[in-house]
Amino acid sequence: MYLILKLPTLALHLIRDERWSAMRNTIISLYQPSHLAGLIPTMQRCIERAADAIPAAAAQEHGDVDLSDLSLKLATDVIGQAAFGVDFGLTVTSGGCEAAEFVREHVHSTTTLRMDLSAPLSVALGLVAPALQGSARRLLRRVPGTADWRVARTNDRLRARVDEIVAARHRERGRDGDGEGARRDFLSAVLDARDRSAALRELLTPEHVSALTYEHLLAGSATTAFTLSSAVYLVAGHPEVEAKLLAEVDAFGPPGTVPTADELQHRFPYLDQVIKEAMRFYTVSPLIARVTSQQVELGGYKLPKGTWLWMAPGVLARDAASFTDPGTFRPERFDLAGEEQRRRHPCAHIPFGVGPRACVGQRFALQEVKLSVVHLYQRFVFRRSPRMESPPELQFGIVLSFRHGVKLVAVERRVGTA
Ligand code: HEM
C-alpha cells in the first residue's frame, strides 16, 4: 500500500486476484525458513561491514553515528544481495560500486517522499477521492515543478535501472546456460520459476519481474532500517532494558558468535519483546489499504464494491485497552507468559498487516533486524547523543522516519564487560 506512489501497477501489492495469488505463490518459497536460513551468512557479512564503519563514521560527526542512515544503507545492501544478487556496497566507506548512483537515487526518494503537504497532490487526492487519483496523477506528472512530476522522474529513472539489471541477468543466463542453483537471489528464483512453467512465463512477463524486484528493494529497505534504528534508539534511552538485552546477548556466546536462524528464533526471547515493543512504539507503516471486491457489511456499515478502506496500525498500537500505559516503552508487555499479552486481541499489534495480503517479507525483516541487534550489541553499547533533539521529530511519509536521523554515541565493549 505504502508504495503506491512509486511502483508500476505490476508489483505484488498492486495486483489482484488470480495474478496476485500466482505471483505470491511463486515468491513465497523465498520466505520459507529454509531459504531464509541460507541467507544468514549474506546478511551477517553486510551487518559486520556496517558495524565496522561505525567508528570512522562517528569520527567524522563529532563522535555521533547516524544510525538511521547506516541502517538504511545496511538494509539496502542486504536487499541488493537478496533480491538482485548485486553488492551495492553502500556501507563500504571507500571504493565505488556499479549500482551506486541507482541506490543513491533510491535512498533519496525513499527518505524524501512525504504524505504531508509537500507530498504529491495526487497522493492527497487519493486519500479523499481514490477514484480520481489515477487521472490526476497522469495529469500532474506532466507539469514540471510539481511533486508528482519529481516523483515520476525519479520513478522512471529507478525503474529503468532495475530493467537494466533484469535484462543483464537475462543475458547472463542465456550465455551461461540456465545458471540454476548458482544464485540464490530473488531475481534468479523468479526467473527460474518462469523457465520451468509456460503458464508462469505468461503471468510473469519481463515487466512483472522488474516490478517485483523493484518492489522488494523499496518494501524491504526503509521499513527494516527504521525498525532497527528505532529499536536501538529506544534501548539507548532505557538502561534497564539495555541491561537485560546485553545479558541475553552475552549468554548466547562470546563476541563474534553468529546465531543460526533457528537460534535467532529460540534463544532470544527478550530481543523478540524489544523488537515488538519498538514496532509498537513507532509503527513504521502508518496506513494499510484494502478495496472491497464485492459489497460487504462491516461494523454495521454497508460498503459497496470498490470502496477503499484504510487501517491505521499505529493508532491500534496506542490503544490503552490493549496496551497498558501505551506511551511507555516496556518490552515485557510482550512476554508470552504475561497477563497483558494473554488477554490482548491477536490483531491489536499488526505492524506487518494482516490476512492473506500481509507482508511477505516479515520473517526476512525480523531475521535481519535480530541478527543486526545481536551483532551490534556484541560490539557496542549506544548512548543518545546530546546533539539529537528529544523527543525525536518524526516524519510521516510513505513509511515513518526520523526527520533528523537517530544520532547515537557508540561505545565499544570489551569482552565480558558492558
Ligand atoms: C520491518 C520491516 C517491514 C514492515 C514493518 C513491513 C510492513 C508491511 C505492511 C504493513 C504491508 C502491507 C500489509 C497489508 O496490506 O496487510 C507490507 C506488504 C509487503 N511487504 Fe513488507 N514490511 C517490512 C519488510 C519487508 C521486506 C524485508 C520485504 C521484502 C524483502 C517486504 C515485502 C513486502 C511485499 C512484497 C508486500 C506486498 C504483499 C502483497 O500485497 O501480497 N516487506 N509490508
Boltz pocket constraint, residues with backbone or C-beta under 6 A from the ligand:
constraints:
  - pocket:
      binder: B
      contacts: [[A, 1], [A, 12], [A, 13], [A, 14], [A, 24], [A, 215], [A, 216], [A, 219], [A, 220], [A, 221], [A, 223], [A, 224], [A, 227], [A, 284], [A, 285], [A, 287], [A, 288], [A, 289], [A, 350], [A, 351], [A, 352], [A, 353], [A, 354], [A, 355], [A, 356], [A, 357], [A, 358], [A, 359], [A, 360], [A, 361], [A, 362], [A, 364], [A, 365], [A, 366]]
      max_distance: 6.0
